[in-house]
Amino acid sequence: MKASYRHLLLFLVVLIFFIDDARMVSLVDPTYGFVDVMLNESNFEYQKPYDTPLCQRYIYQNGTHRFWVYSDDKPHHLGSNTQPRTEIRILPDYTSGVWQFEGLAFIPNGTSGATIVQIHGAAHGNTTSLLRIYNGEMRYYSTQVIDTNLYDRWFKVNLIHDVDGGKVIVFVDNKKKLKIHDQGPGLLHFKFGVYGAPRNISYYMESRWKDVKIYKKY
């Protein structure tokens, strides 16, 4: 009787780990097998409305990057027809291999239509991936919903780009949320902050980030 009970418990444990692939993935550190790429201030290139001092759209305090922008702000350089942004472009660029961005994000209630992290560069188009916030939801560009109920709390984002395999994988709070084909190889880099979408955006947009890291698989 006791042996049968032990066998039943073992079966239940195995069932819990393998019945749901998403749960199984959530137990795995997305950075396993990756090596930390050391970052310092020289790896950060700041982009903000061209007619506004950086200190009026960005502040770094107590380990937290705070970015904000208004829908009627100017683009990041004169003559550009892009939406307003306050972002950090991370160096180095990459063209091959498997790279990963990781960071803790906080989005205040009311921010909507804002890209908070992206992979810039592609064979087709300007970007490989955009993760946007709409009404507390994270979306892949403006369509596929990745996660919900993200306002006013810290959550972890891991964005993995397998250039050679042509794949982008998104984890939120260590749960695999999306795996999708990329837009082809190119001169690529990660960016984080806040960048207005082409339409349906709030007047004020803000994101906060801390513990930002870049990893590479060797």
N, C-alpha and C positions, 0 to 999 in steps of 0.2 A: 504493500500500500504506500509506504513511504517512497519507494523507488518510483512508483508511478506518479506520485505527486511531484517528485524532483524532475521527472521527465516532462511533466506538464508545464512546470515553471520554466524549464529550459526552452520548451517550444514557444512559450509566450514571449520570452526575451528575444528569441530569434525573430519572431513575427514582428515585434515592435521595431526592430532595426531594419528589417528588409521589406515590410509591406508597403512602405511609402518612400520612394526615392528621394523626395524633397526633404523628408525628415532626416534621412541618412546623410544627405549632403550637408544639412545644417550643422551636423556634428563635426564636420571637417573644416579645419582652418584653411580659408582660401589662399593664404600665403605659403602653405606647405610646399616645399620644393623650390621656392623663390629665394633670391638673395636681395637684401636691402641695398638700394642705391643711395649713397650718402647725398644729402641735400644741404645746401646752405644758401645764403642770400643771393649768391651769384647764379643760382639755378632758377631764380624767380624774375620774370619779366612782367611788369605791371601794365595793365591796359585799363583806361578809364576815359570818360568824356574829355575830348581834347581841350575844351575851354574851362575845365574845372580842376583845381588842385587835387592831387591824390588824397590829401587829408580830409577833404570834404566828401569823399565817397568810399574811403577805406581806412580802417584802423586795425592795428595789431596790438593786442593787450592781453596779458596774463595767458599767453599761449593760444589765443583765439584770433583768427582772421575774421573780421567783420566787413562784408561788402554790401553796399546799397546803391541803388540807381533809381531814377525816375523815368517814366515813359517818354517824357519830352526832353530828356537829356540829349546832348549831341553824341554822335558816334565817336570811336576812339581816335580817328584822325580826320582831318579836313578833307572833304571830297568823298569820303566813304558813304555808302548808302545802307550800311548795316545798322541794326538796332543798338540802342545804348547798352553799355556793359561796364562792369567793373570786375575784372578777372585777373588771375595770375596764370601766366603761361609758364609751364614747367620745362626747363631744359634738363637733359639733352633731348634732341629729336631722335627718333628711331625709325628704321626702315624695315627691320626684320626681327625675328625672334618672338618671344612671349614676354609682354610687359604688363605691369599691374599698378593701378592707382588705388590707394586706400586712404580714407579719411572719415572723421566723425563730422556729421552735418547737422545743422539746426536751422529750420525754416520757420519764421514767425507767421502766425495766422494772418491771412490777407495777401501774402505774396502769391501771385498766380501768373502763369505764362512765362516762367523764368527758367532758363537752363542753368543748372547748378554745377554740372561737371560734364566735360566733353572730351572726345578724342578728335583733334583737328587734323585734317589731311586725309586724302583718299584718292584712289584712282578715278572714281566717279563722284563728282561733287566736292564740296569743301570740307565735309566732316565725315568721320567714320561712325560716330555715335554721339547723340545728345540725350542727356537725362534731364527732363524738365519736370517742374512742379506745377500742377494745375489743381487748385482747390484742395490741397493736401494730398493729392495723388502724385506719385512719380510715374512718368510716362517715357517710353522710348519715342523720341521726337514728340509729336502731339497725338499719337495714336495709341499704341499698345500700353495698357496699364501694367506697371511693374509692381507697385506696392501702394498701399493706402494708409490713411490716418497718420500722416507724417508731420503735421503741424506741431510746433511748440514742444518738441522733444528731440533729444540727440539720437541719431541713428547712424550706423556704420555703413559706408558704401565701399565696395570693392569692385573695380572695373578692370577686367582682364581682357587684353587684346593679344590673340594668337595670330600674328601677321601671316606667318607661313601657312597656317591652317585655315586662315580666312574666317576666324570666329571671334565674336565678342561675347563675354559672359559677365553678367551682373549679379552680385550678391548684395543683399540688404540685411544687416544684422546677422551675418554668417549664413543666410539662407539663399540658396540659388534661386534667382527669380527670372532670369532670362538667358537664353543662349541663342545667338542669331548670327547669320552671315554678316561679314563686314562689307565695306564698299570698295575693296581692293587695296593693294599696297600703295604707299606714297611716302612723302616726308611727313612724319607723324609726331604729335606731342599731346600731352594732357593739359587741360585747362580747368580751373575751378573758380567759383565766385558766383556772379549773377549776370545773366545776359538775356535781354528781352527776346521773346519769341516774335515771329512776324505779325501775329495778331492775337487778340483775346488776352491781353496782359493787364495786370493791375497797374495803377499809377505809380505805386511805390513797391519796390521789390528788394528783398534782402536775403542773404544767406550768411551763415557763420560756419567756420570750419576750424578744426583742431586735429592734431596728431596726423597730419598729412604725410604720406610716405609714398615712395615709388619703389617697386620691386622688379627684378628681372629674373627669368629662369635661364640657367646656364646648363 
